[in-house]
Amino acid sequence: MANFMYVFRGGAFVHQGLSPSEVGAHLQKWTAWIAELAKSGHQPAGNAVQASGKTVRGKSKTVTDGPYAEAKDLVTGSLAIVAESLDQATDLAKDCPIFLFDGSVEVRPVFEREGM
């Protein structure tokens, strides 16, 4: 098994106008999806992130409020999983509830360092 990182962008957490019950129903879908990943041995671990924050850039380490990007490009969370291959990790991502609100999942292999 290898380690992979899902980086979530956009989705319901940046979608305006959802009622509390709609948000709750959507969160239940996330809970069910993550529980299924766990049940099938993919060891999910991660968190959603808030839209606010700070960005540090460049050699001068300039700090700005943000991130400021189009809502569809905002990172809204991440999840670490284990899978047999990048193809399997990608297939598992296809069931993510983020697609219900036109979000995206970036699937990245984790660089494994010797002795860590």
DRENRO-640761 format. One record per residue (C-alpha): residue number from 1; x, y, z; residue in one letter. Coordinates in steps of 0.02 Angstrom, whole numbers. Example, Ala and Ser with C-alpha at 12.3 -4.5 7.8 and 13.67 -1.06 7.14 Angstrom:
residues 2
<atom><pos>1</pos><X>615</X><Y>-225</Y><Z>390</Z><code>A</code></atom>
<atom><pos>2</pos><X>684</X><Y>-53</Y><Z>357</Z><code>S</code></atom>
//
This chain:
residues 116
<atom><pos>1</pos><X>0</X><Y>0</Y><Z>0</Z><code>M</code></atom>
<atom><pos>2</pos><X>56</X><Y>178</Y><Z>-35</Z><code>A</code></atom>
<atom><pos>3</pos><X>6</X><Y>345</Y><Z>40</Z><code>N</code></atom>
<atom><pos>4</pos><X>-96</X><Y>474</Y><Z>-55</Z><code>F</code></atom>
<atom><pos>5</pos><X>-164</X><Y>647</Y><Z>-17</Z><code>M</code></atom>
<atom><pos>6</pos><X>-331</X><Y>713</Y><Z>-76</Z><code>Y</code></atom>
<atom><pos>7</pos><X>-338</X><Y>902</Y><Z>-90</Z><code>V</code></atom>
<atom><pos>8</pos><X>-517</X><Y>963</Y><Z>-100</Z><code>F</code></atom>
<atom><pos>9</pos><X>-560</X><Y>1124</Y><Z>-191</Z><code>R</code></atom>
<atom><pos>10</pos><X>-727</X><Y>1214</Y><Z>-197</Z><code>G</code></atom>
<atom><pos>11</pos><X>-885</X><Y>1116</Y><Z>-163</Z><code>G</code></atom>
<atom><pos>12</pos><X>-1025</X><Y>1149</Y><Z>-38</Z><code>A</code></atom>
<atom><pos>13</pos><X>-913</X><Y>1236</Y><Z>88</Z><code>F</code></atom>
<atom><pos>14</pos><X>-893</X><Y>1385</Y><Z>-30</Z><code>V</code></atom>
<atom><pos>15</pos><X>-1068</X><Y>1373</Y><Z>-104</Z><code>H</code></atom>
<atom><pos>16</pos><X>-1177</X><Y>1518</Y><Z>-49</Z><code>Q</code></atom>
<atom><pos>17</pos><X>-1356</X><Y>1501</Y><Z>9</Z><code>G</code></atom>
<atom><pos>18</pos><X>-1363</X><Y>1326</Y><Z>83</Z><code>L</code></atom>
<atom><pos>19</pos><X>-1481</X><Y>1307</Y><Z>229</Z><code>S</code></atom>
<atom><pos>20</pos><X>-1418</X><Y>1228</Y><Z>391</Z><code>P</code></atom>
<atom><pos>21</pos><X>-1517</X><Y>1070</Y><Z>350</Z><code>S</code></atom>
<atom><pos>22</pos><X>-1437</X><Y>1061</Y><Z>176</Z><code>E</code></atom>
<atom><pos>23</pos><X>-1264</X><Y>1081</Y><Z>252</Z><code>V</code></atom>
<atom><pos>24</pos><X>-1305</X><Y>946</Y><Z>381</Z><code>G</code></atom>
<atom><pos>25</pos><X>-1365</X><Y>826</Y><Z>246</Z><code>A</code></atom>
<atom><pos>26</pos><X>-1209</X><Y>858</Y><Z>144</Z><code>H</code></atom>
<atom><pos>27</pos><X>-1096</X><Y>829</Y><Z>295</Z><code>L</code></atom>
<atom><pos>28</pos><X>-1184</X><Y>662</Y><Z>322</Z><code>Q</code></atom>
<atom><pos>29</pos><X>-1133</X><Y>612</Y><Z>145</Z><code>K</code></atom>
<atom><pos>30</pos><X>-952</X><Y>656</Y><Z>186</Z><code>W</code></atom>
<atom><pos>31</pos><X>-961</X><Y>556</Y><Z>348</Z><code>T</code></atom>
<atom><pos>32</pos><X>-1030</X><Y>405</Y><Z>254</Z><code>A</code></atom>
<atom><pos>33</pos><X>-897</X><Y>417</Y><Z>117</Z><code>W</code></atom>
<atom><pos>34</pos><X>-754</X><Y>430</Y><Z>242</Z><code>I</code></atom>
<atom><pos>35</pos><X>-827</X><Y>288</Y><Z>346</Z><code>A</code></atom>
<atom><pos>36</pos><X>-832</X><Y>178</Y><Z>190</Z><code>E</code></atom>
<atom><pos>37</pos><X>-649</X><Y>220</Y><Z>153</Z><code>L</code></atom>
<atom><pos>38</pos><X>-605</X><Y>169</Y><Z>331</Z><code>A</code></atom>
<atom><pos>39</pos><X>-709</X><Y>10</Y><Z>324</Z><code>K</code></atom>
<atom><pos>40</pos><X>-621</X><Y>-43</Y><Z>163</Z><code>S</code></atom>
<atom><pos>41</pos><X>-448</X><Y>-19</Y><Z>240</Z><code>G</code></atom>
<atom><pos>42</pos><X>-394</X><Y>148</Y><Z>164</Z><code>H</code></atom>
<atom><pos>43</pos><X>-358</X><Y>230</Y><Z>334</Z><code>Q</code></atom>
<atom><pos>44</pos><X>-428</X><Y>405</Y><Z>298</Z><code>P</code></atom>
<atom><pos>45</pos><X>-366</X><Y>550</Y><Z>403</Z><code>A</code></atom>
<atom><pos>46</pos><X>-394</X><Y>735</Y><Z>371</Z><code>G</code></atom>
<atom><pos>47</pos><X>-496</X><Y>892</Y><Z>400</Z><code>N</code></atom>
<atom><pos>48</pos><X>-597</X><Y>1027</Y><Z>317</Z><code>A</code></atom>
<atom><pos>49</pos><X>-520</X><Y>1200</Y><Z>326</Z><code>V</code></atom>
<atom><pos>50</pos><X>-599</X><Y>1370</Y><Z>350</Z><code>Q</code></atom>
<atom><pos>51</pos><X>-602</X><Y>1494</Y><Z>206</Z><code>A</code></atom>
<atom><pos>52</pos><X>-504</X><Y>1627</Y><Z>303</Z><code>S</code></atom>
<atom><pos>53</pos><X>-318</X><Y>1625</Y><Z>337</Z><code>G</code></atom>
<atom><pos>54</pos><X>-153</X><Y>1704</Y><Z>292</Z><code>K</code></atom>
<atom><pos>55</pos><X>-33</X><Y>1677</Y><Z>147</Z><code>T</code></atom>
<atom><pos>56</pos><X>157</X><Y>1695</Y><Z>160</Z><code>V</code></atom>
<atom><pos>57</pos><X>243</X><Y>1725</Y><Z>-8</Z><code>R</code></atom>
<atom><pos>58</pos><X>413</X><Y>1742</Y><Z>-85</Z><code>G</code></atom>
<atom><pos>59</pos><X>588</X><Y>1772</Y><Z>-21</Z><code>K</code></atom>
<atom><pos>60</pos><X>529</X><Y>1925</Y><Z>74</Z><code>S</code></atom>
<atom><pos>61</pos><X>398</X><Y>1818</Y><Z>163</Z><code>K</code></atom>
<atom><pos>62</pos><X>260</X><Y>1946</Y><Z>131</Z><code>T</code></atom>
<atom><pos>63</pos><X>105</X><Y>1905</Y><Z>233</Z><code>V</code></atom>
<atom><pos>64</pos><X>-67</X><Y>1943</Y><Z>162</Z><code>T</code></atom>
<atom><pos>65</pos><X>-243</X><Y>1902</Y><Z>216</Z><code>D</code></atom>
<atom><pos>66</pos><X>-317</X><Y>1765</Y><Z>112</Z><code>G</code></atom>
<atom><pos>67</pos><X>-315</X><Y>1650</Y><Z>19</Z><code>P</code></atom>
<atom><pos>68</pos><X>-409</X><Y>1746</Y><Z>-113</Z><code>Y</code></atom>
<atom><pos>69</pos><X>-455</X><Y>1647</Y><Z>-266</Z><code>A</code></atom>
<atom><pos>70</pos><X>-612</X><Y>1600</Y><Z>-357</Z><code>E</code></atom>
<atom><pos>71</pos><X>-722</X><Y>1496</Y><Z>-242</Z><code>A</code></atom>
<atom><pos>72</pos><X>-700</X><Y>1343</Y><Z>-352</Z><code>K</code></atom>
<atom><pos>73</pos><X>-511</X><Y>1354</Y><Z>-327</Z><code>D</code></atom>
<atom><pos>74</pos><X>-509</X><Y>1376</Y><Z>-138</Z><code>L</code></atom>
<atom><pos>75</pos><X>-436</X><Y>1229</Y><Z>-42</Z><code>V</code></atom>
<atom><pos>76</pos><X>-576</X><Y>1171</Y><Z>72</Z><code>T</code></atom>
<atom><pos>77</pos><X>-491</X><Y>1021</Y><Z>151</Z><code>G</code></atom>
<atom><pos>78</pos><X>-376</X><Y>872</Y><Z>133</Z><code>S</code></atom>
<atom><pos>79</pos><X>-378</X><Y>687</Y><Z>170</Z><code>L</code></atom>
<atom><pos>80</pos><X>-235</X><Y>563</Y><Z>180</Z><code>A</code></atom>
<atom><pos>81</pos><X>-273</X><Y>385</Y><Z>125</Z><code>I</code></atom>
<atom><pos>82</pos><X>-181</X><Y>225</Y><Z>83</Z><code>V</code></atom>
<atom><pos>83</pos><X>-213</X><Y>135</Y><Z>-81</Z><code>A</code></atom>
<atom><pos>84</pos><X>-131</X><Y>6</Y><Z>-193</Z><code>E</code></atom>
<atom><pos>85</pos><X>-96</X><Y>132</Y><Z>-332</Z><code>S</code></atom>
<atom><pos>86</pos><X>-130</X><Y>307</Y><Z>-397</Z><code>L</code></atom>
<atom><pos>87</pos><X>-265</X><Y>232</Y><Z>-508</Z><code>D</code></atom>
<atom><pos>88</pos><X>-352</X><Y>153</Y><Z>-358</Z><code>Q</code></atom>
<atom><pos>89</pos><X>-339</X><Y>315</Y><Z>-257</Z><code>A</code></atom>
<atom><pos>90</pos><X>-413</X><Y>409</Y><Z>-405</Z><code>T</code></atom>
<atom><pos>91</pos><X>-556</X><Y>286</Y><Z>-422</Z><code>D</code></atom>
<atom><pos>92</pos><X>-594</X><Y>301</Y><Z>-235</Z><code>L</code></atom>
<atom><pos>93</pos><X>-600</X><Y>491</Y><Z>-252</Z><code>A</code></atom>
<atom><pos>94</pos><X>-739</X><Y>478</Y><Z>-383</Z><code>K</code></atom>
<atom><pos>95</pos><X>-865</X><Y>439</Y><Z>-245</Z><code>D</code></atom>
<atom><pos>96</pos><X>-825</X><Y>600</Y><Z>-149</Z><code>C</code></atom>
<atom><pos>97</pos><X>-977</X><Y>709</Y><Z>-109</Z><code>P</code></atom>
<atom><pos>98</pos><X>-883</X><Y>866</Y><Z>-165</Z><code>I</code></atom>
<atom><pos>99</pos><X>-938</X><Y>833</Y><Z>-344</Z><code>F</code></atom>
<atom><pos>100</pos><X>-1120</X><Y>865</Y><Z>-295</Z><code>L</code></atom>
<atom><pos>101</pos><X>-1072</X><Y>1050</Y><Z>-286</Z><code>F</code></atom>
<atom><pos>102</pos><X>-951</X><Y>1051</Y><Z>-433</Z><code>D</code></atom>
<atom><pos>103</pos><X>-794</X><Y>1040</Y><Z>-325</Z><code>G</code></atom>
<atom><pos>104</pos><X>-635</X><Y>947</Y><Z>-367</Z><code>S</code></atom>
<atom><pos>105</pos><X>-517</X><Y>822</Y><Z>-288</Z><code>V</code></atom>
<atom><pos>106</pos><X>-332</X><Y>830</Y><Z>-326</Z><code>E</code></atom>
<atom><pos>107</pos><X>-255</X><Y>656</Y><Z>-298</Z><code>V</code></atom>
<atom><pos>108</pos><X>-70</X><Y>661</Y><Z>-257</Z><code>R</code></atom>
<atom><pos>109</pos><X>52</X><Y>523</Y><Z>-209</Z><code>P</code></atom>
<atom><pos>110</pos><X>145</X><Y>562</Y><Z>-48</Z><code>V</code></atom>
<atom><pos>111</pos><X>333</X><Y>565</Y><Z>-66</Z><code>F</code></atom>
<atom><pos>112</pos><X>401</X><Y>428</Y><Z>46</Z><code>E</code></atom>
<atom><pos>113</pos><X>564</X><Y>467</Y><Z>134</Z><code>R</code></atom>
<atom><pos>114</pos><X>679</X><Y>328</Y><Z>190</Z><code>E</code></atom>
<atom><pos>115</pos><X>692</X><Y>305</Y><Z>378</Z><code>G</code></atom>
<atom><pos>116</pos><X>541</X><Y>412</Y><Z>423</Z><code>M</code></atom>
//
